[in-house]
């Protein structure tokens, strides 16, 4: 009988401690979320102000300016990717030409003779 009362008390204490820890965890998590929302919201306002002041064209809204800037960035990235592919193809052709002339041997490092 004494053991069962001790076990019951131990279980109740464990439940109370778990409940307390859960409340602390919820409080910390809620606090973090509020801070995060404030920081992200503040950053968004700063970005919108910058876009409006420096990047938006006459009569263009911030949303329209952001969409235009995103499209321009996409075009620049595609052009860059195409240029890189073009250069890689040119290098491949030059390497094949050098191999055909016997100037370059792939897989065999050149050892300088002394």
KAQUI-V397741 format. One record per residue. PSI is psi in degrees with one decimal (NA if undefined). OMEGA is omega in radians with two decimals (NA if undefined). D_LAST is the distance of its C-alpha to the last C-alpha in whole Angstrom. Layout:
psi: (PSI:PSI)
omega: (OMEGA:OMEGA)
d_last: (D_LAST:D_LAST)
//
This chain:
psi: (-39.7:-37.4:-43.1:-36.0:-38.8:-41.8:-42.9:-43.3:-40.4:-42.1:-43.8:-41.0:-42.3:-40.5:-43.3:-42.7:-44.1:-41.4:-43.7:-43.9:-37.9:-40.8:-41.1:-45.2:-45.1:-41.3:-43.7:-43.9:-44.8:-42.0:-43.5:-44.2:-40.7:-43.3:-45.9:-45.4:-40.7:-43.5:-46.6:-42.5:-43.1:-41.4:-41.5:-40.6:-40.0:-44.7:-44.4:-41.6:-42.0:-46.5:-44.2:-43.0:-40.8:-24.1:-21.6:142.7:169.9:122.9:7.6:135.2:166.6:-42.6:-43.0:-40.4:-43.0:-42.4:-43.4:-44.7:-39.9:-41.3:-42.3:-39.7:-41.1:-42.4:-43.3:-43.1:-40.5:-40.2:-41.6:-44.0:-42.2:-40.9:-41.6:-41.6:-39.2:-44.6:-40.1:-40.5:-41.5:-42.0:-40.1:-43.0:-41.0:-39.2:-42.5:-39.7:-43.4:-37.8:-41.3:-32.7:-5.0:14.5:-26.4:135.5:117.0:135.1:-9.3:104.2:145.0:127.3:119.2:138.7:140.3:NA)
omega: (-3.14:3.13:-3.10:3.10:3.10:3.13:3.13:3.13:3.13:3.14:3.14:3.13:3.14:3.13:-3.14:3.12:3.13:3.13:3.11:3.12:3.12:3.11:3.10:3.14:3.13:3.12:3.13:-3.13:3.12:3.10:3.12:-3.12:3.12:3.12:-3.13:3.13:3.11:-3.14:-3.12:3.11:3.11:3.11:3.11:3.11:3.12:3.14:3.12:3.11:3.13:3.14:-3.12:-3.04:-2.97:-3.00:-3.12:3.09:-3.12:3.09:-3.10:3.10:3.12:3.13:3.11:3.13:3.12:3.13:3.12:3.14:3.11:3.13:3.11:3.11:3.13:3.12:3.12:-3.14:3.12:3.11:3.12:3.14:3.13:3.11:3.12:3.11:3.11:3.12:3.12:3.11:3.11:3.12:3.12:3.13:3.12:3.12:3.11:3.12:3.12:3.10:-3.13:3.12:3.11:-3.12:-3.09:3.06:-3.12:3.06:3.13:-3.13:-3.13:-3.13:3.14:3.11:3.14:NA)
d_last: (95:93:90:91:92:89:86:88:88:84:84:85:83:80:81:82:79:77:79:79:75:75:77:75:72:74:74:71:70:72:71:68:69:71:68:66:68:69:65:65:68:67:64:65:67:65:63:66:67:63:63:67:66:63:62:65:67:70:73:70:70:68:68:67:64:63:63:62:59:58:58:56:53:53:53:50:48:49:47:44:44:44:41:39:40:39:36:35:36:34:31:31:32:29:27:29:28:25:25:27:25:22:20:20:20:22:22:18:16:13:10:7:4:0)
//
